[in-house]
Amino acid sequence: MNGVWGFLTHTHFFWVIYKYIHRYSRRTNFGTYLFDREVYICMANILITGASGNLGSMLCQEFLHYNIFGLDINKPDRYKHKNFMHIPRDNFFIYDLSKGTHSLGYIYSDYIDDDVMFEETPKAYYMLEEYLIKNHIDIVIHCASKVNAFLSFIHQEEYYNSIVKGTDILLESINFVNRAYNKNIKIIYISSSAVYGKTAKTPFEEASVRNNVYSNSVLTDVSIPNSPYGRYKLKAESLVDKYPVNAIILRCFNMFSDYFDPDNSDNFSVINKFLYLATMQYRYPEEKEKYKIVIDGDGTQSLTFMYMQNATKLIKHIVDTPDIKWDSDVYNVCPDIIDLISLKEVVDLLKIGFQTDLDVVYTNSFKNGDIHISYGDNTKAKEKLGFTYTYTFKNIFKRLINESKTSIIKQMDQQPF
């Protein structure tokens, strides 16, 4: 008995030591991590804006073994965003980019961990420039943005402040720190395929719409964004091009992920929404009407949907590759054309996957900001950035359907009769 008790005591002791070493190493500006049987040398301090959003939280996971910092207007929900579990709270900055360079943000004390809850009292206040300097930020990945094209017609000022004003303030702060402190903070700006709008020329090429369109340039074969969201994204691109900051602009196409929050569905891909609604119809067949899938138009609109990890892997590759040029150039980050699919075909895949007839309603009228066909040319990103389209739509979509069904079956098996 004493031997067992001694073993458990020593095991607990070493576990406590491991946790504290892990915590300390993540607070340093240059860390060597000896976890997961690999050694990680973290040369760059990376700030991710919009870190509690869908893409931002996945980037936090992608850069887990780097010295990462998060910036967002709200605290992350540790129960919904598991990617924050081991990020020091000192590394998460609560800040509203749209309020101006002289506004204050704040951080919390302690850590986002399994056994520690968020405290409601901020630990310290900083202006954005102070935070960049204090934490020796090297690279900013700017994801923070409103993302719904249709809602941008209703909330134009809110979208303008989030996308254009917020980007301008961030760039102004980076430029100030670079000039005043002889730094070279770089930025990766996450733009959108919404900048292309409606155009007869497909696939979309980067040159068919340019971020200097606001500089009185004369262009031919230019596609014009057909939503305030797309216009504001294009305007933000022009700001990135204007400031003397080393930058890369990524136009990401129709991204979806493993995660979906039904209480915040406007910030997620139509793929995630459809999958959630189909799952609920499968789980509660007597309530299909409540979870019906509504498609604006006739369902023939065709797009390429990209699994978000294709983008996060590329961003990590850019950060890790020293010979990539940061010259404010624009790149399409999108699937290969083989993954072009209509919304009707997406519904058919759901019906086959769940082996049930789904309740689907077509409105026969398109929403403002809808694009009937959307797919891009990713040749430039492949050649200059080393982009590889690894996670194909049908393979990932099939996996997500199977995981949803397996989860439902487990839940039903666990229910008492």
MOZI-V54938 format. One record per pair of residues at least 4 apart in sequence whose ideal C-beta (glycine too) atoms are under 6 Angstrom apart, sorted by the first residue. I is the first residue (numbers start at 0). GAP is how many residues later the second one is. If there is no record, write none. Layout:
i->I gap->GAP
i->I gap->GAP
This chain:
i->24 gap->6
i->25 gap->62
i->26 gap->61
i->28 gap->107
i->30 gap->11
i->30 gap->36
i->31 gap->9
i->32 gap->7
i->32 gap->32
i->39 gap->25
i->41 gap->24
i->41 gap->25
i->43 gap->94
i->43 gap->95
i->44 gap->22
i->44 gap->90
i->44 gap->91
i->44 gap->92
i->44 gap->93
i->45 gap->17
i->45 gap->20
i->45 gap->22
i->45 gap->93
i->46 gap->22
i->46 gap->90
i->46 gap->93
i->47 gap->8
i->47 gap->11
i->47 gap->22
i->47 gap->93
i->48 gap->22
i->48 gap->93
i->48 gap->94
i->48 gap->95
i->49 gap->6
i->49 gap->22
i->49 gap->93
i->49 gap->94
i->50 gap->5
i->50 gap->9
i->50 gap->19
i->50 gap->21
i->51 gap->20
i->51 gap->24
i->51 gap->29
i->53 gap->203
i->54 gap->88
i->55 gap->87
i->56 gap->24
i->56 gap->26
i->57 gap->250
i->57 gap->254
i->58 gap->253
i->59 gap->23
i->60 gap->22
i->61 gap->250
i->61 gap->254
i->62 gap->5
i->68 gap->22
i->68 gap->66
i->69 gap->22
i->70 gap->22
i->70 gap->24
i->72 gap->23
i->75 gap->5
i->75 gap->8
i->76 gap->4
i->77 gap->6
i->77 gap->34
i->83 gap->28
i->86 gap->4
i->86 gap->25
i->87 gap->23
i->88 gap->19
i->88 gap->21
i->88 gap->22
i->88 gap->23
i->89 gap->17
i->92 gap->12
i->92 gap->14
i->92 gap->38
i->93 gap->11
i->93 gap->12
i->94 gap->10
i->96 gap->69
i->96 gap->72
i->96 gap->73
i->97 gap->63
i->97 gap->67
i->97 gap->68
i->98 gap->4
i->100 gap->68
i->100 gap->71
i->100 gap->72
i->103 gap->21
i->104 gap->21
i->105 gap->16
i->105 gap->19
i->106 gap->16
i->106 gap->17
i->107 gap->11
i->107 gap->15
i->108 gap->14
i->109 gap->6
i->110 gap->5
i->125 gap->4
i->125 gap->5
i->127 gap->45
i->128 gap->44
i->128 gap->47
i->128 gap->48
i->129 gap->4
i->131 gap->5
i->131 gap->45
i->132 gap->44
i->136 gap->48
i->138 gap->47
i->139 gap->47
i->140 gap->47
i->141 gap->45
i->141 gap->47
i->142 gap->47
i->144 gap->17
i->144 gap->18
i->145 gap->13
i->145 gap->16
i->146 gap->120
i->147 gap->118
i->148 gap->45
i->148 gap->78
i->148 gap->80
i->148 gap->220
i->149 gap->217
i->149 gap->218
i->149 gap->219
i->150 gap->4
i->151 gap->7
i->151 gap->75
i->151 gap->76
i->151 gap->77
i->152 gap->215
i->154 gap->4
i->155 gap->72
i->158 gap->4
i->158 gap->69
i->158 gap->70
i->158 gap->73
i->159 gap->4
i->159 gap->72
i->160 gap->4
i->161 gap->4
i->162 gap->69
i->162 gap->73
i->163 gap->68
i->163 gap->71
i->163 gap->72
i->166 gap->69
i->166 gap->72
i->167 gap->71
i->170 gap->68
i->170 gap->72
i->173 gap->11
i->173 gap->71
i->174 gap->68
i->174 gap->70
i->175 gap->4
i->176 gap->4
i->176 gap->6
i->177 gap->5
i->177 gap->7
i->185 gap->60
i->185 gap->140
i->186 gap->58
i->186 gap->60
i->187 gap->60
i->188 gap->51
i->188 gap->60
i->189 gap->60
i->190 gap->42
i->190 gap->46
i->190 gap->58
i->190 gap->60
i->191 gap->41
i->192 gap->58
i->192 gap->60
i->192 gap->181
i->193 gap->35
i->193 gap->36
i->193 gap->39
i->194 gap->14
i->194 gap->30
i->194 gap->35
i->194 gap->38
i->194 gap->39
i->195 gap->8
i->195 gap->13
i->195 gap->27
i->196 gap->26
i->196 gap->27
i->196 gap->28
i->196 gap->29
i->196 gap->33
i->197 gap->28
i->198 gap->24
i->202 gap->172
i->202 gap->173
i->202 gap->174
i->203 gap->172
i->204 gap->172
i->205 gap->124
i->205 gap->126
i->207 gap->13
i->207 gap->15
i->208 gap->13
i->208 gap->14
i->210 gap->26
i->210 gap->27
i->210 gap->30
i->211 gap->5
i->211 gap->29
i->213 gap->24
i->224 gap->5
i->224 gap->6
i->224 gap->9
i->226 gap->142
i->227 gap->4
i->236 gap->12
i->239 gap->7
i->239 gap->9
i->239 gap->88
i->240 gap->87
i->245 gap->80
i->246 gap->79
i->246 gap->81
i->247 gap->78
i->248 gap->81
i->249 gap->81
i->249 gap->83
i->250 gap->81
i->251 gap->59
i->251 gap->81
i->252 gap->51
i->252 gap->53
i->252 gap->81
i->252 gap->123
i->253 gap->49
i->253 gap->51
i->254 gap->51
i->254 gap->53
i->255 gap->13
i->255 gap->15
i->255 gap->16
i->255 gap->49
i->256 gap->51
i->259 gap->8
i->259 gap->12
i->259 gap->16
i->264 gap->8
i->267 gap->4
i->270 gap->34
i->273 gap->19
i->274 gap->125
i->276 gap->14
i->276 gap->16
i->277 gap->72
i->277 gap->76
i->277 gap->80
i->278 gap->125
i->279 gap->4
i->279 gap->11
i->280 gap->7
i->280 gap->10
i->280 gap->77
i->281 gap->72
i->281 gap->74
i->282 gap->125
i->287 gap->71
i->291 gap->67
i->291 gap->69
i->292 gap->67
i->293 gap->67
i->294 gap->4
i->294 gap->48
i->294 gap->67
i->295 gap->67
i->295 gap->70
i->295 gap->71
i->296 gap->4
i->296 gap->69
i->297 gap->64
i->297 gap->66
i->298 gap->44
i->298 gap->45
i->298 gap->63
i->299 gap->42
i->300 gap->42
i->300 gap->71
i->301 gap->38
i->301 gap->40
i->301 gap->71
i->302 gap->71
i->303 gap->30
i->303 gap->31
i->303 gap->35
i->303 gap->36
i->303 gap->71
i->304 gap->88
i->305 gap->4
i->305 gap->29
i->306 gap->84
i->306 gap->89
i->308 gap->4
i->308 gap->82
i->309 gap->81
i->310 gap->22
i->313 gap->73
i->316 gap->4
i->316 gap->69
i->317 gap->6
i->330 gap->49
i->330 gap->50
i->330 gap->54
i->331 gap->44
i->331 gap->46
i->331 gap->49
i->332 gap->48
i->333 gap->42
i->333 gap->44
i->334 gap->4
i->334 gap->54
i->335 gap->53
i->336 gap->38
i->338 gap->54
i->339 gap->35
i->340 gap->4
i->346 gap->13
i->348 gap->4
i->350 gap->7
i->352 gap->48
i->365 gap->4
i->377 gap->4
i->379 gap->4
i->380 gap->4
i->380 gap->6
i->381 gap->5
i->390 gap->5
i->392 gap->4
